[in-house]
Amino acid sequence: TKYFNQVCLPDCNTNFNSINSSIESAVRNYTYSPMKDDALYSAWQTLLNATSNGLTKDIVSTIASAFTFEAMPLSVCPYIPAYCVPFPGMEFAEVAPGTNFCQFKLASEVVNAVGSAASNAFASAGGEAFANAATEGFGEWIGAFSETIDTFIVVSLLSFVVGVAFLILLRFFIGVCVWLSIIATIGFFILGGAVSIVRSGQCADASFW
């Protein structure tokens, strides 16, 4: 299931056949290419942009044609085409009426080919994979916290020391802080009034300076 993307669709009946029932001009195309940080990206681009000859013609043609897929229209799947390529033979069914959450369901032609027992096993495996992925995500958070617990402890101690130091210094400099606050407030009032007086005598659209 790592090759599937969770997206929002109009309903659980949206599947590969949605492309066939869509207006041809609305169907989008997605051409696969490895991510730039993928180890295959450099080799892929080299082959894709290679000069066509007897050695490279077949592979260049395959890369240019076999990795272009039809994606659902923007009105059905409001995401970039990479996240809207449906999987042939895969349909969806609502987890429970009214939940608006869809789970895997194999198309009837696939069920007829592999049998109902195998299809149920495949569908269950897909649902469990998504559930396990969510559990693994929470487990990873806990693991990351465990690995950085020493950092949390150091930051907490430093925060406590800095806070105590601030309170001690504030005890001695509270008078200075209060007078600075009063002077700064009066100064800002004077500055704001002066700016208002200057702007009131200027023409429209004139620069302050």
MARGU-87425 format. One line per 10 residues: their letters; for each residue x, y, z of C-alpha. Coordinates in steps of 0.5 Angstrom, whole numbers. Layout:
N
a> X:Y:Z  ... $
! end
This chain:
209
tkyfnqvclp> 0:0:0  6:5:0  5:6:-7  -2:9:-6  -4:16:-4  -10:18:1  -14:23:-3  -21:26:-2  -26:24:-8  -33:25:-9 $
dcntnfnsin> -35:18:-7  -33:11:-6  -35:9:-13  -30:13:-16  -25:8:-19  -21:6:-26  -28:6:-30  -29:14:-28  -23:15:-33  -27:12:-38 $
ssiesavrny> -34:15:-37  -30:22:-37  -30:27:-42  -24:25:-46  -21:33:-46  -22:33:-38  -17:27:-37  -10:28:-35  -4:25:-36  2:23:-31 $
tyspmkddal> 9:21:-33  13:18:-28  20:20:-26  24:18:-20  25:24:-15  31:28:-15  34:25:-9  32:18:-12  39:14:-14  36:12:-20 $
ysawqtllna> 34:19:-22  41:21:-26  41:14:-30  33:15:-31  34:22:-34  41:20:-38  37:14:-41  31:19:-43  35:24:-46  40:20:-50 $
tsngltkdiv> 40:20:-57  36:15:-60  40:9:-64  40:2:-64  43:1:-57  38:6:-54  32:6:-58  28:1:-55  29:3:-48  28:11:-49 $
stiasaftfe> 21:9:-53  19:5:-47  21:10:-42  17:15:-46  11:11:-47  10:6:-42  11:10:-36  5:15:-38  -1:14:-34  -8:17:-35 $
amplsvcpyi> -11:21:-29  -17:23:-26  -20:29:-28  -19:35:-24  -27:36:-22  -26:28:-19  -19:29:-16  -17:36:-14  -10:34:-14  -4:34:-18 $
paycvpfpgm> -4:28:-23  1:24:-20  -4:23:-14  -10:22:-18  -8:15:-22  -13:10:-21  -11:3:-20  -14:-2:-25  -18:-8:-22  -18:-4:-15 $
efaevapgtn> -25:-1:-13  -27:2:-6  -33:1:-1  -35:5:5  -32:2:11  -39:3:14  -45:7:12  -45:15:13  -37:15:15  -35:17:8 $
fcqfklasev> -29:13:9  -27:8:4  -23:2:4  -20:-3:-1  -25:-7:-6  -23:-11:-12  -27:-11:-18  -31:-16:-20  -27:-18:-26  -21:-19:-21 $
vnavgsaasn> -26:-23:-16  -28:-28:-22  -20:-29:-24  -18:-30:-17  -24:-33:-13  -27:-29:-7  -23:-32:-2  -17:-29:-5  -20:-23:-6  -22:-22:1 $
afasaggeaf> -15:-24:3  -12:-18:-1  -18:-13:1  -17:-14:8  -9:-14:7  -10:-7:4  -14:-5:10  -9:-7:15  -3:-4:12  -6:3:12 $
anaategfge> -8:1:20  -1:-1:21  2:5:18  -2:10:22  0:5:28  7:6:26  7:13:25  5:14:33  10:9:35  16:13:31 $
wigafsetid> 14:19:35  15:16:41  21:13:39  24:20:37  22:22:43  26:17:47  32:18:43  32:25:44  30:25:52  37:28:54 $
tfivvsllsf> 35:34:49  29:35:53  32:34:60  38:39:58  33:44:55  28:44:61  34:45:66  37:51:62  30:54:62  29:53:69 $
vvgvaflill> 36:56:70  35:62:65  28:63:69  31:64:76  36:68:73  31:73:70  27:73:76  33:75:80  36:80:76  29:83:75 $
rffigvcvwl> 29:84:83  35:89:82  33:92:76  25:93:76  26:100:78  30:101:71  25:97:67  19:101:70  22:108:68  24:106:61 $
siiatigffi> 17:103:60  14:110:62  19:114:58  19:109:52  11:110:52  11:118:53  17:118:47  12:114:42  6:118:44  11:124:42 $
lggavsivrs> 13:121:36  6:119:33  4:126:35  9:129:31  8:124:25  1:126:25  2:133:25  7:132:19  2:128:15  -4:132:16 $
gqcadasfw> 0:138:12  2:134:6  -1:133:0  -5:127:-2  0:121:-5  6:125:-2  12:122:1  13:123:8  20:125:7 $
! end
